[in-house]
Amino acid sequence: MNYPNGQRKTLPVRKRSSGKESKTFSNRGMTLEEDINITNQFYLDTNKAVIHKKPTPVQIVNVNYPKRSAAVITEAYFKQASTTDYNGLYRGKYIDFEAKETKNKTLFPLANIHDHQISHMESIIGHGGVSFMIIRFAAYDETYFMETEKLFSFWNDKLNGGKKSISYEQVKQNSFLIPFQYQTRVDYLSIIDKLYF
């Protein structure tokens, strides 16, 4: 294959540790959202599930046209508060989840979640859907699947004057670690299979 400038471009490979070996973080630029989107595309391509990122409804107020061919949005507002990040169908069940990434090494701040999102997740569960949260601790390159019911426990504790965060250790104890894989970078369906099927 001919490459521009005669140089071959190689993509970074992210390796996962399986224990006490040292971890490598060669693909640290990849965000949780990008990893989930790649995973969801693989699920779609292999006809395993249909799950998409929800678009955030925005009201455009002002647009600048510096050139005829290019428009620049200079002012816009959210039309309404968004619910959760992703939804879709898997094995006949409605799937709905929120995904958050933190750079904090010791805790996940509950300020990253909003009242209307908790209400939405409660409604999903009340109607028999599957709702959960994916939390990534970027410093450790670890991604966790937390059942919404566990999240509610921490949320209710906060509302009653308790901690305004979930410690890293509590996340580890109350969640499932999602191991990194090449095509299914955030294979949350493998955990749903264990919990619901």
Beta strands, then each sheet from edge to edge (+ up, - down):
strand 1: 50-53
strand 2: 58-67
strand 3: 70-78
strand 4: 86-90
strand 5: 93-102
strand 6: 107-109
strand 7: 130-137
strand 8: 142-147
strand 9: 165-167
strand 10: 176-177
sheet 1: 1+ 4- 5+ 7+ 8- 10+
sheet 2: 2+ 3-
sheet 3: 6+ 9-
end
